[in-house]
Amino acid sequence: MTEIRYIVTGMSCGHCVASITEEVSEVSGVSEVSVDLPSNEVTVRGATLDDERVRAAIAEAGYGVAGLATA
């Protein structure tokens, strides 16, 4: 399973978490989405992840990707 962690801008509340989770969950290949509001990190797991599609889903939810989180 692959994991990508994104730093996401513009998140401030539970509605933000729900919106991102809903949009990213619909991307083909995504099996799990977890959002950590205090650190502004979104972790996406799946067998095959398409970075461009995940980023597009985050944008569709109304948020920006500032970059990838490092371990």
C-alpha positions in Angstrom: 0.0 0.0 0.0 1.2 3.5 -0.9 1.0 6.5 1.4 1.3 10.2 0.4 1.1 13.0 3.0 0.1 16.5 1.9 0.4 19.8 3.6 -3.0 21.5 2.9 -3.8 25.2 3.3 -7.1 26.8 4.3 -8.4 24.1 6.7 -9.8 25.4 9.9 -12.7 23.3 11.1 -14.5 20.0 11.1 -16.4 20.9 7.9 -13.0 21.3 6.2 -12.0 17.8 7.3 -15.3 16.3 6.1 -15.1 18.1 2.7 -11.6 16.9 2.0 -12.3 13.4 3.2 -15.3 13.2 0.9 -13.6 14.5 -2.2 -10.4 12.6 -1.9 -12.2 9.3 -1.0 -13.8 9.4 -4.4 -10.5 9.3 -6.2 -9.8 5.9 -7.9 -7.2 3.9 -5.9 -7.7 5.7 -2.6 -8.7 3.3 0.2 -8.1 5.6 3.2 -8.0 9.3 3.9 -7.0 10.8 7.3 -7.0 14.5 8.0 -5.0 16.0 10.9 -6.4 19.6 11.3 -3.8 20.9 13.8 -0.8 20.0 11.6 -2.7 20.7 8.3 -1.8 17.3 7.0 -3.8 15.0 4.8 -2.6 11.4 4.6 -3.9 9.3 1.7 -3.4 5.6 1.4 -4.2 3.2 -1.4 -2.9 0.5 -3.7 -2.4 2.9 -6.6 -2.4 6.6 -6.0 -2.5 9.3 -8.6 -0.9 12.4 -7.1 -2.5 14.8 -9.7 -6.0 13.4 -9.1 -5.6 13.6 -5.3 -4.4 17.2 -5.6 -7.3 18.0 -7.9 -9.7 16.5 -5.4 -8.3 18.7 -2.6 -8.6 21.7 -4.9 -12.2 20.7 -5.7 -13.0 20.7 -2.0 -11.7 24.3 -1.9 -8.3 23.9 -0.4 -4.7 24.3 -1.6 -1.7 21.9 -1.4 1.4 23.6 -0.1 3.5 20.6 -0.6 4.3 17.1 0.6 4.8 16.3 4.3 8.1 14.7 5.2 8.5 12.0 7.9 
